[in-house]
Amino acid sequence: MTDMPPGSRIVLRNTLREHESPFDLAKDARDGLTAVPRTLPSKYFYDARGSHLFEMITRLPEYYLTRAETEILQRESGRFVETSRPRVLVEFGSGAARKTRILLDAMRERGLLEGYGPVDVSVDASRRAAQALIRDYPDMVVEGVIGDFERPRNLPFSGRPRLIAFLGSTIGNLETVQAQAFLEAVRAEMTGADAFLIGFDLVKEATVLERAYNDAAGVTARFNLNVLRVLNRELGASFDLEAFRHRAEWNAGRSRVEMHLESLREQRILIPAIGLDVTVREGETIRTELSHKYTRESAEMLLGSSGLALESWCTDEARRFALALARAPR
Ligand SMILES: C[S@@+](CC[C@H](N)C(=O)[O-])C[C@H]1O[C@@H](n2cnc3c(N)ncnc32)[C@H](O)[C@@H]1O
């Protein structure tokens, strides 16, 4: 299903409600809220409000990730494009697609740019980004997917040399086994002409990591609580947002920042739409996001175990963040 008028230079195929889509809030809420520990998948943060809050996070002084990745893109995009000569850019978890423009510019300057294929669950962010991009890149078409990147089948622009990007260290939101399965599935879709550019946030001091997810202005807390708002609206859940507090902590043993919502009192949660009735104790948490941090070794191991070969590894000056360019060997 596309949701743009015929003749438009934008085609966004919405696969969220397709039979095989892994985007199933009711099932995920039931499974996650009855699991030990309780969890909710981070992909449900991103309704219009959540996507807007995430954009605000990228501008926070504590959130170094976007600035570090932008620095690498500004320095290296020309080289990435020269070595892979893509005609189109496909991007997972594209969101507002702001950093994307650095890659699109590098392609356009070399006369290569024909199309852009965003793949994102956020309807609002995908539409807004596509509309802004076709205004600023008049010779480019957008053929994107509103859907779950965890099933990366039938990627846009098959048959054309593609640069496939996965920025923002969104790969870190996946458990290692999920990340491996995702990368394997992308590799299966890649031809020898495609290159894959992946952003990894790097292991660093706990204080810097914890500050990035506990900003002084409380934007990350609002972003975290937004998932409860989504459940209240979409499933008629009874979450009292005042009765939970945001918590984000570095788990050194698992090399990840974990984001939780901690219950401030014992409370009963009712979601009649899915027959759920659970009591959450005071101090109990719902884990809402994982942000795995990598080293060059752990990233290279992940890529290798997914059948991808690392071609280049670039970090920002302060070595906070890395971009890996990988290929699918034939
Ligand atoms: C951490 S943000 C990164 C946004 C942007 N790429 C950046 O670097 O600033 C994650 C993005 O991935 C999208 N997203 C999260 N989980 C997803 C999933 N399972 N499938 C598709 N998109 C997803 C969100 O809507 C959001 O735009």
PDBQT file of the ligand as one rigid body, heavy atoms in Angstrom, charges set to zero:
ROOT
HETATM    1  C1  LIG A 401      17.852   5.935  17.284  1.00  0.00    +0.000 C 
HETATM    2  S1  LIG A 401      16.765   6.563  16.042  1.00  0.00    +0.000 S 
HETATM    3  C2  LIG A 401      17.947   7.000  14.767  1.00  0.00    +0.000 C 
HETATM    4  C3  LIG A 401      17.397   7.984  13.770  1.00  0.00    +0.000 C 
HETATM    5  C4  LIG A 401      18.414   8.497  12.740  1.00  0.00    +0.000 C 
HETATM    6  N1  LIG A 401      18.863   7.415  11.865  1.00  0.00    +0.000 N 
HETATM    7  C5  LIG A 401      19.609   9.091  13.436  1.00  0.00    +0.000 C 
HETATM    8  O1  LIG A 401      20.697   8.537  13.285  1.00  0.00    +0.000 OA
HETATM    9  O2  LIG A 401      19.456  10.120  14.094  1.00  0.00    +0.000 OA
HETATM   10  C6  LIG A 401      16.061   5.071  15.461  1.00  0.00    +0.000 C 
HETATM   11  C7  LIG A 401      15.209   5.188  14.223  1.00  0.00    +0.000 C 
HETATM   12  O3  LIG A 401      14.856   3.874  13.803  1.00  0.00    +0.000 OA
HETATM   13  C8  LIG A 401      13.455   3.725  13.709  1.00  0.00    +0.000 C 
HETATM   14  N2  LIG A 401      13.173   2.366  14.181  1.00  0.00    +0.000 N 
HETATM   15  C9  LIG A 401      13.358   1.854  15.431  1.00  0.00    +0.000 A 
HETATM   16  N3  LIG A 401      13.089   0.532  15.445  1.00  0.00    +0.000 NA
HETATM   17  C10 LIG A 401      12.726   0.206  14.173  1.00  0.00    +0.000 A 
HETATM   18  C11 LIG A 401      12.341  -1.014  13.540  1.00  0.00    +0.000 A 
HETATM   19  N4  LIG A 401      12.283  -2.154  14.218  1.00  0.00    +0.000 N 
HETATM   20  N5  LIG A 401      12.056  -0.975  12.213  1.00  0.00    +0.000 NA
HETATM   21  C12 LIG A 401      12.127   0.198  11.496  1.00  0.00    +0.000 A 
HETATM   22  N6  LIG A 401      12.472   1.372  12.050  1.00  0.00    +0.000 NA
HETATM   23  C13 LIG A 401      12.778   1.370  13.367  1.00  0.00    +0.000 A 
HETATM   24  C14 LIG A 401      12.831   4.827  14.536  1.00  0.00    +0.000 C 
HETATM   25  O4  LIG A 401      11.574   5.227  14.050  1.00  0.00    +0.000 OA
HETATM   26  C15 LIG A 401      13.895   5.924  14.418  1.00  0.00    +0.000 C 
HETATM   27  O5  LIG A 401      13.643   6.739  13.296  1.00  0.00    +0.000 OA
ENDROOT
TORSDOF 0
